[in-house]
Amino acid sequence: WHAYRALRRAKLTPSAHTLNALMKAETRARRPQAALRLFARADAVPARGWVGSPPDGWSLVGAMAAAAAADEPESVSLFFERLLRSSSDEAEDGGNGGDVGGGGGGGGG
């Protein structure tokens, strides 16, 4: 979260790629709960404290990894279901879009 704040102080708007990198860094640093909280902030509607692009499919993959590292199998399943839904929605839309549709991010408390 400190890296995110540094980006905002520099007046940069983080992308979904930024979110994914921050989540991966937190998970690798053995702080998966921090990664899940970050995802929850970005995924909330409206986003709580996240001024940037909405989470994308790769964000859900990162959230699944964090949930697995945090030993939260139920959250892993919820994220996987959302990923499947977003993939089928994207196929129906002809591949347009990319974000996973906000809200309802399980896990990350």
ChimeraX attribute file (.defattr): number of C-alpha atoms within 10 A of each C-alpha:
attribute: neighborCount
match mode: 1-to-1
recipient: residues
	/A:1	14
	/A:2	8
	/A:3	10
	/A:4	18
	/A:5	13
	/A:6	11
	/A:7	14
	/A:8	15
	/A:9	10
	/A:10	9
	/A:11	9
	/A:12	13
	/A:13	15
	/A:14	16
	/A:15	15
	/A:16	20
	/A:17	15
	/A:18	18
	/A:19	26
	/A:20	23
	/A:21	15
	/A:22	21
	/A:23	27
	/A:24	21
	/A:25	15
	/A:26	19
	/A:27	23
	/A:28	14
	/A:29	11
	/A:30	14
	/A:31	16
	/A:32	25
	/A:33	21
	/A:34	21
	/A:35	30
	/A:36	27
	/A:37	18
	/A:38	24
	/A:39	29
	/A:40	24
	/A:41	20
	/A:42	25
	/A:43	25
	/A:44	18
	/A:45	14
	/A:46	12
	/A:47	17
	/A:48	12
	/A:49	11
	/A:50	21
	/A:51	16
	/A:52	16
	/A:53	17
	/A:54	23
	/A:55	25
	/A:56	23
	/A:57	21
	/A:58	17
	/A:59	26
	/A:60	25
	/A:61	17
	/A:62	24
	/A:63	33
	/A:64	24
	/A:65	22
	/A:66	29
	/A:67	25
	/A:68	17
	/A:69	17
	/A:70	21
	/A:71	12
	/A:72	16
	/A:73	14
	/A:74	14
	/A:75	21
	/A:76	22
	/A:77	15
	/A:78	17
	/A:79	25
	/A:80	17
	/A:81	13
	/A:82	18
	/A:83	20
	/A:84	13
	/A:85	14
	/A:86	20
	/A:87	16
	/A:88	13
	/A:89	17
	/A:90	16
	/A:91	11
	/A:92	10
	/A:93	10
	/A:94	9
	/A:95	11
	/A:96	10
	/A:97	12
	/A:98	16
	/A:99	17
	/A:100	21
	/A:101	19
	/A:102	16
	/A:103	14
	/A:104	13
	/A:105	23
	/A:106	19
	/A:107	22
	/A:108	20
	/A:109	12
